[in-house]
């Protein structure tokens, strides 16, 4: 759910910065760097925090911060000041750093040493799957809301209306008034997408609070270890292909 929200947010916010605010690709990339100012220190100190308060509390706190950041980002408009974007990105980065490290540790620590490769593979798969689903689901929320909210003047030819409904990128090249109406509809869709991401991480926080348990892993037999190793080798070969 972390990567669901994170990748979905990146997919949407970069379009907003370039197509709505008119930033260049370089400026748009630099604009999201403050997120790393929260992510990297938080990831570095997350093990100490988890050791002090427990992995469950650390993960829940991180997911709550991600949720708060997504809610703040959902309030951004066409002419919002940069500090509002910063106010959403920084806590989101903090939350990612706090939740990611103990979540990874919880996966690996739940297994005996013979199965650590399996735990690592599951961890990588969860990130990739979450990122792919985040782009697909939040992108779909954005696209559907954009099309539903795009209302162009009657004077605009129907052929141009259909082109404008396909994406903001197309509408931006059609000139006014199509471009301005499209930007407004895109911001509406962005709000829905970010709130969808916030709901996902909020549900994840509740699930972690209720379900995450820590303890010593059960011993594994030699046969189970060999079977797991064969499965990990096959997964690695598949991923490489």
Secondary structure, 3 states (H helix, E strand, C coil): CHHHHHHHHHHHHHHHHHHHCCCCHHHHHHHCCHHHHHHHHHHHHHHHHHHHHCHHHHHHHHHHHHHHHHHHHCCCCCCCCHHHHHHHHHHHHHHHHHHHHHHHHHHHHCCCHHHHHHHHHHHHHHHHHHHHHHHHHHHHHHHHHHHHHCCCCCCCCHHHHHHHHHCHHHHCCCCCCHHHHHHHHHHHHHHHHHHHHHHHHHHHHHHHHHHCCCCCCCCCCHHHHHHHHHHHHHHHHHHHC
